Amino acid sequence: MSSALMQNYARIDIAFEHGEGAYLYADDGRKFLDFASGIGVNSLGHTHPGVTNALKEQADKLWHVSNLYNIDMQTRLAERLVANSFADKAFFCNSGAEAVEATLKMARIYHSTNGNPERYRVITAANAFHGRTLATISAGGQAKHLDGFGPRVDGFDQITLNDFDAAKKAIGPETAAILIEPLQGEGGIHTATAEFLTSLRALADEAGILLIYDEIQCGMGRTGKLWAHEWSGVTPDIMAIAKALGNGFPIGAVLATEAVAATLVAGKHGTTFGGNPLAMSVANAVLDEMLADGFLEHVERMGALLRERVEALIGNKRVFSEVRGKGLMLGLQCTESNLELMATLREEGLLSVVADGNALRLLPPLIINEAQIDEACAALEHACAVIESSVN
């Protein structure tokens, strides 16, 4: 009997029954070390007690009222995110794609309000991924995402990541903003250099346009700092976040400076579900953990250890030839098939996730410990041996 589900996912034939910390347990009894984290979402692992209890307690009180009314937990979360970022204001939605859509609308309304309605175009980077809406697949520009969904939404001009000269040449009288992932995830784990981001900041200021960061995957502690752009010291005007902010509960957010946020007046943008009490209770509990003393230092330390251990396995380069990324967001550049490596690792009890350009991502929970890194690297070493033996 065929499934009643639409077949838009190439699903792996595993069903998970429960999870605990860094582990997932399938309904057939198999145990997996989760280095996919729901594609960078479950940063605190599965069934984290603090987050779980916050959700349970809120579920007994209030689920939804809409943004027609004050939501105290929403105000609290906004204040905490602002206090720990470049931003002055926050807006909450339901997903990363919605967050990016909001940043694009904010760029347009900012220029329109300031007397430049002709400024609507956004410069983006090749291999970017900003979501699955019509506008965000156009922003990402990847042919495989655009195929069949034409015509492409107008307003996006692509450059190569870290090519400052191309960025400078791309700016015209209709340019409103530059949208960049400080560390690309889906695109294959490629880092925007500090020099590039510094140059983009100066360029944006000179041209009177906005700098937007998409930290949906690389933000929220993933690189060892709360925000990936902190490594460069270069702040944006607007930033989209999501994924790890809810540790599995759907939530997205936009952070912005006062100058930009002030132009998004009442009635210009909204959401029915965004910022509801359930999501806010979870996100505040996530922040409790991430802002605790030593949490980010732990991520940085575990990230350095994982990278050192994985780089030591490059060996004769028959399976992967390079390790990229920062913190606990690493990409292995595969020399054979990334799908084969992912499948072989899964047989070894380790979950991972592929990325573009024949890369494989390792995105473990940020609570991962040294023993679990040992376990993961042992699985990776054995998987490499299996693949090498099949190639020889």
QUIDALIN-V738707 format. One record per pair of residues at least 12 apart in sequence whose C-alpha atoms are under 6 Angstrom apart, sorted by the first residue. I is the first residue (numbers start at 1). J is the second residue. If there is no record, write none. Layout:
I|J + I|J
This chain:
19|46 + 20|46 + 20|47 + 21|45 + 21|46 + 22|34 + 22|45 + 32|349 + 32|350 + 33|350 + 34|351 + 35|351 + 35|352 + 35|362 + 35|363 + 35|364 + 36|351 + 36|352 + 36|353 + 36|363 + 36|364 + 37|364 + 40|363 + 41|243 + 41|244 + 41|247 + 41|248 + 42|247 + 42|248 + 43|244 + 43|247 + 43|365 + 43|366 + 44|365 + 44|366 + 44|367 + 45|365 + 51|282 + 51|285 + 54|281 + 55|282 + 63|277 + 63|278 + 64|276 + 66|272 + 73|280 + 74|280 + 77|284 + 78|90 + 87|255 + 87|256 + 87|257 + 88|257 + 88|258 + 89|255 + 89|256 + 90|254 + 90|255 + 91|253 + 91|254 + 92|252 + 92|253 + 92|274 + 92|275 + 93|251 + 93|252 + 93|253 + 93|274 + 94|250 + 94|251 + 94|252 + 94|274 + 95|251 + 95|252 + 96|216 + 96|242 + 96|252 + 97|131 + 99|240 + 99|252 + 99|253 + 99|254 + 100|240 + 108|120 + 110|260 + 110|263 + 118|174 + 119|174 + 119|175 + 119|176 + 120|174 + 120|175 + 120|176 + 121|155 + 121|156 + 121|174 + 121|175 + 121|176 + 122|156 + 122|175 + 122|176 + 122|177 + 122|178 + 123|156 + 123|157 + 123|158 + 123|178 + 124|158 + 124|179 + 125|158 + 125|159 + 125|160 + 125|161 + 126|158 + 126|159 + 126|160 + 127|187 + 128|140 + 128|187 + 135|153 + 138|152 + 138|153 + 139|156 + 162|192 + 162|196 + 176|209 + 177|209 + 177|210 + 177|211 + 178|211 + 178|212 + 179|212 + 179|213 + 180|213 + 181|213 + 181|214 + 182|229 + 186|355 + 187|356 + 188|355 + 188|356 + 188|357 + 188|359 + 189|325 + 189|331 + 194|232 + 198|234 + 211|236 + 211|237 + 212|236 + 212|237 + 212|238 + 212|239 + 213|239 + 214|239 + 214|240 + 215|240 + 215|241 + 216|241 + 216|242 + 216|243 + 222|328 + 223|326 + 223|327 + 223|328 + 224|296 + 224|299 + 224|300 + 224|327 + 225|296 + 237|256 + 237|257 + 238|255 + 238|256 + 239|254 + 239|255 + 240|253 + 240|254 + 241|253 + 245|283 + 246|282 + 246|283 + 299|366 + 300|327 + 303|327 + 303|328 + 319|334 + 319|335 + 319|336 + 320|333 + 320|334 + 320|335 + 321|333 + 328|363 + 329|363 + 330|361 + 330|362 + 331|360 + 331|361 + 332|359 + 332|360 + 333|359 + 334|358 + 334|359 + 338|358 + 338|359 + 338|360 + 344|383 + 345|383 + 348|379
